[in-house]
């Protein structure tokens, strides 16, 4: 069995593989086995892998299973103590695995961690998807050390201390395979977006910890599959966020938070309308309708999560509103929240 396996999931991403896979191989050689799981690509991904990267273990699928189910299927083919879920548009750095592996070896209570995620395009800045570790506010809105909503910070070393967080980004998620499997893996019904936060919530509730280890640093292109303002992405984010709340919130909080989210979601749709982003506004309505339709299918999952939980809420769940802090109090940086 391997100690560490790096698993890259791709779909029609041959250009990304040409750009970033060489750095992964260069800085991972001798430290981990590299896999590429192909989600039924219709481009020349498989040919590129076979001809240019013969050392890579390829896991081909017959169709696009999405991010969540794609990784669930891929990890069934992997035997390792630790696995790294790595996006195909991530540039890793020299010895990037060492701080992550060393920390996990020394802290058996930790299930997962992430490196510092910086922007590939603007290399001195944090990247949107994960930054220096993620948190969740009282109403289910995610934010990060180094990124709140669309405001990202310049990296000045302000988050260079390892820190326990609520969620680690799926762009580069270092996790014990045993914990991944015991928590149920990523929820395939999400298809894409929010699934890693949902997984980390289950880990937290089961008494396991999630950390950011900024001594490891990678660069992420971001929005390589769907642009941030894409209506499909808006739909998935809103729908999956509601499903995640339903799955994981304890009974005493579920109804009150969902009532407030009803108001906040329609406020978000109104905001999209005012900006002229009509497809995104409609995506919010569609997401809420889809949530109502899908919720009965998550009843069993919710009950299982409640039975498995040993603590509510996790200590890293922020018991305030990030919307209020950001828009009403103009707190645009994580350091302002801490104070």
N, C-alpha and C positions, 0 to 999 in steps of 0.2 A: 504494500500500500504506500502511495506517495504521501509525503508530509503536507505539501501544498500543491493544489491544482488551480491554474488560472483558466477560467472558462469565459470565452467571448461568444456572445450570441449575435448573429448577424442576419440581415435580410436585405438582399440586393445592395450589399455594401462592399463590393470588390474594391472600389476606389478608396474607401476608408481603410480597408485591410492593407492595401498597397502603401498607404501613408503612415499607418500607425503600428501595424503588426511587427515590422522590423525592429522598432524600438522595444516592443514588449519582449521579443525573442532575445535581443541583445542584453537587456537589463534583467532578464529572468533566467538566463541560461545557468544551469547548475543549481538553481534555487527552487524551481517548480516546473511541473509539466504543464504545457500549454495545449488547450483544447479550443477548437472553434466549432460551435454548433450552428448549423445553417438552417434557417427557418424557411426552407422551400424557395430559395432565391431563384429568380428568373434571369439574372444576369450571369456573368462569367465567374462568379465567386468560387465555385467548386473547381473550375479549371485553374484559376489563379492559385488556389491553395495546393492543388496537386503538383503543379509545375514549379512554383516559386518557393513554397514552404513545405517541403516533404516531411520535415520533422514534427509538424503540427498534427495532433490527433484530431481528425475531422469526424463530427457527429452530424450526419445529414438527416433532415426531416422531409417528409413528403409534402408539407404545406406550411404556411405561416401560422404558428400556434400562439403568436404574441409573445410579449416579454415574459409574462408569468409562467404560462404553461411550457414555453420553450425552455426556460431554465429548469423547471421541474423535470422535464423529460431528459434534458442534458445531464443533470446531476445524478440520474439513475445509472448513467454510464461511467461515472467517476468513482474511484476509490481513493480517498484522501482524508486526512484529519481535518485540514482546512481547505476551503474553496474560496476563490475570489471571483465574484461576478463582475466582469469588467466590460464596459461599453467599448464598441469597436472604434469610437472616436476619442479615445484617451491616449495621451502620450505619457508614458511612465518615465521615471528618472532612475539614475543609477542607485542600486541598493534600495529600491522603493519597498521591497517586501520585508526587509530585515527588521525595521522598527515595529511593523505590524505583527509579524510572527513572534518576535521577542516578547512583546507586550502580552500577547495572548498566551504564550507559554508560561509567563509569570503570573497570570491572573485567570485561573480556571473559572472564576465566577462571571467572566465576561464572555458573552456569546458571539459578539460581532463588533467590528470596528471599521473605520474608514480613514484614509489619509486626508491631508489637506487638499482640497480641490480648487485649482486655480484656472483662470480662463486661458485657453490656448490662443485666442485672438488678442487679448489684452493681458499679457503675462504677469503684470504686477498687481492684478486684481483677482478677487475671489470669483469663482464661477457660480452661476445661479443654482445649479442642481447639486446642492450638498455643502458647498463652501467649507466651513470648519466644523461641521456637525449640525444636526437638525433637532428642532424642538417642535412642540405642538401646543397651541394655546387652548383655552377653555372651550372654544367652539369648533375646534378641529382644524384651524388654519395653520399650516406649516410655515416655519421660518428657520433661519440658520444663524450661527455665529458667522458674521460676515455678509449676510444677505437677508433683508427683510422685504418681502414682496419684490418689486422690481429694482430696489436700491441695493446695489452691491458695493462693498467697501474695497479700498486699496489694502493690500496685505502689507502691513507695517510691523509684522511680528506680534500684533496684539492678541492673537489667538494661538500662540505657539506652545501653550501649556496643554498637555493631554487633559481631556475633559470628558466626563460622563455626559452623554447626550440622550435624547429620546429616540432619534432615528439616525441611521446611517444611509447614505445615498446608494441607490442601486447602480450608479455609474461606476462605483468601485467599492464593492461590499466584500469585506474579508470576514468570513463566518465559519464557525465550526460546523462541519457537515452534519454531525449528530444533532446539534441544536436546530439546524435548518429543518431536518426531517421530523424531529420530535414536535416542533411547533406547527408542522403541517405545510411547510414551504410557502411559496408565493401563491396567492389565491388566483387560480386561472380564470375565474369568472370576471376578474378585473380587466383582463386582456393586457392592458398597459396603463401606467400612471397610478401612483399611490400605493402600489402593491408592496413596496419595500417598507413604507411607513406602517402599513397594516401588519407586516411580519414583525417589525421591531416592536410594535405595541404588544403583540402576543408574547414576545420574548420578555419584555419589561414586566408584564403582568404575571408571568411565570417565575419572577424573581431573578431573571438573568439580566445582565447589564450590556449596554451598548456604549462605545467610546469613539472619540476622534483622537487619532494619534498624528499630530501635525509634523512630527519629525519625518514622516513619509509624505512626499509631495508629488502630485500628478497634475497634468493639464488636460482639460476637457473642452472639446469644441462646443458641445451642447446643441440641443434642438436640431440634431442631424436628421432625424426621421420626420418629426412634425415641428414646425416653427411654433414659438411660444404663443402667438396670437391665432393659431389655427383653430377653427371652430370645432373640429374633431377632438383636438386636445382639450379645449374648454369643456366639451361634453364629458369626456372621460374623467377629467379632474373633478368636476362637480359631482358626477354620478358616483364615482368610486369613493370620494371623500364621505358622502352620505352613507354609503354601504359600510365603510370602515367604522364610522361612528356607531352605526347600528350593531355591528358585530362586537364591538369592544367596550362601549360605555356601560358602566354598571346601572342596574335598574333605577337607583335613586337619582341618577343624573340624566338618563336617556330622554325622557319626555320633555323636561324643561329645556334642555339644550336643543332638541329637535324643533321645538316651537320657535326658539330664537333663530335657528338656522333658516326656517321657512321665511322669516322676514328678511334676514341678511342675504339670502340667495336672490330674492326678488329685487332687493336693493342693488345687488350686483348686476342683474339683468337690466335694470333701469339705467345704471351707469354706462353699460355698453351701448344702450340706445342713444344716450346723450352724446356719446363719442362717435356715433355713426357706425358702430360695429354691430350691425343688425344680425349677421349670422351668429356671432358670439352670443348675443342676447337670446336668440332663439335656442342656442345650445343649452343655456341654463334651464329654460323651460323643459326642453327634451330630457335633460339629465334628471330633473326632479320627477318627471313622469316615469322614466325608466327605473329610477330608484323605487318608486311605489310598486311597480310591476315585479321587480326582482326581489324585493324584501322578503316575501314568504320563503323563497329558496334559501335564505340565509338564517332561518330560524334555528336550525340544528347547529350550525356553526356558532351562532351566538351562545347557545346553551353550553356547548362544549368549552368555549372560551371562558364563560363565567365559572364553570366547574373547575377549570384548570388554573384559574387566577389565584395567586397567593397574596396579591396586594393591589389595592385601588385607592387613589391613582398612583401610578409610578411617580417617583420623586422628581423626575425630570419633565413631567407634564406641567406646563405653565398655567397656573390657575387664574389667568387674567385674559383680557382681550387684546390681541395684537392689532386688531383694526383700530381700537380706541387709542392705543399707544402710538400707532403710526400716523393716523390721520388727525386725531384730535390733539394729541400732545406733541406731535412732530418728532417723535423718537424714531429716527431712521437707522440707528446703529444698535447692534446688540449690546454694546457697552453701556448705552444709555438705559436700556432695560434693566441691566444688572444693578445700576445705581438707584 
